Amino acid sequence: MMYRLFLAISLLFIENIGEPTGDRLHECYNCPGSTPNCNDVCEGRYCYKAEFIADGYTTVKRGCLNETDGGIQIGLCEETPSSLPGSDLRAVERMCVCTTDKCNLASTHSAFINLFVAVILLFVFCNL
């Protein structure tokens, strides 16, 4: 039974962690804001969602990438603290890069959805 649970949870996360193979293109949202009903799309090897968060305001840009530099981790979100020149205001830059169709939603990164599903599966399998 534990083997089935481990297999189910592993399958949920595999799609967000691995880099694409070959030249497969993904359909990504291509929007300059947080509008959840944006239907503009682009195609690229990677989808990205970049957020700049400062003083309670968030600016979001979503789109496609065909190349990344070696420092970007695919399938994860990375946060970098930053400061604005001439200001005491602190800000955070968050960059998420993923490799599945439309994985750069305006909402929280899909890894949180996967975690929620994994918890539900754990509950179901443990109560069988």
Secondary structure as GFF3:
##gff-version 3
##sequence-region A 1 128
A	DSSP	alpha_helix	2	17	.	.	.	ID=ss1
A	DSSP	beta_strand	26	29	.	.	.	ID=ss2
A	DSSP	beta_strand	41	44	.	.	.	ID=ss3
A	DSSP	beta_strand	46	54	.	.	.	ID=ss4
A	DSSP	beta_strand	57	65	.	.	.	ID=ss5
A	DSSP	beta_strand	77	83	.	.	.	ID=ss6
A	DSSP	beta_strand	90	98	.	.	.	ID=ss7
A	DSSP	alpha_helix	110	126	.	.	.	ID=ss8
###
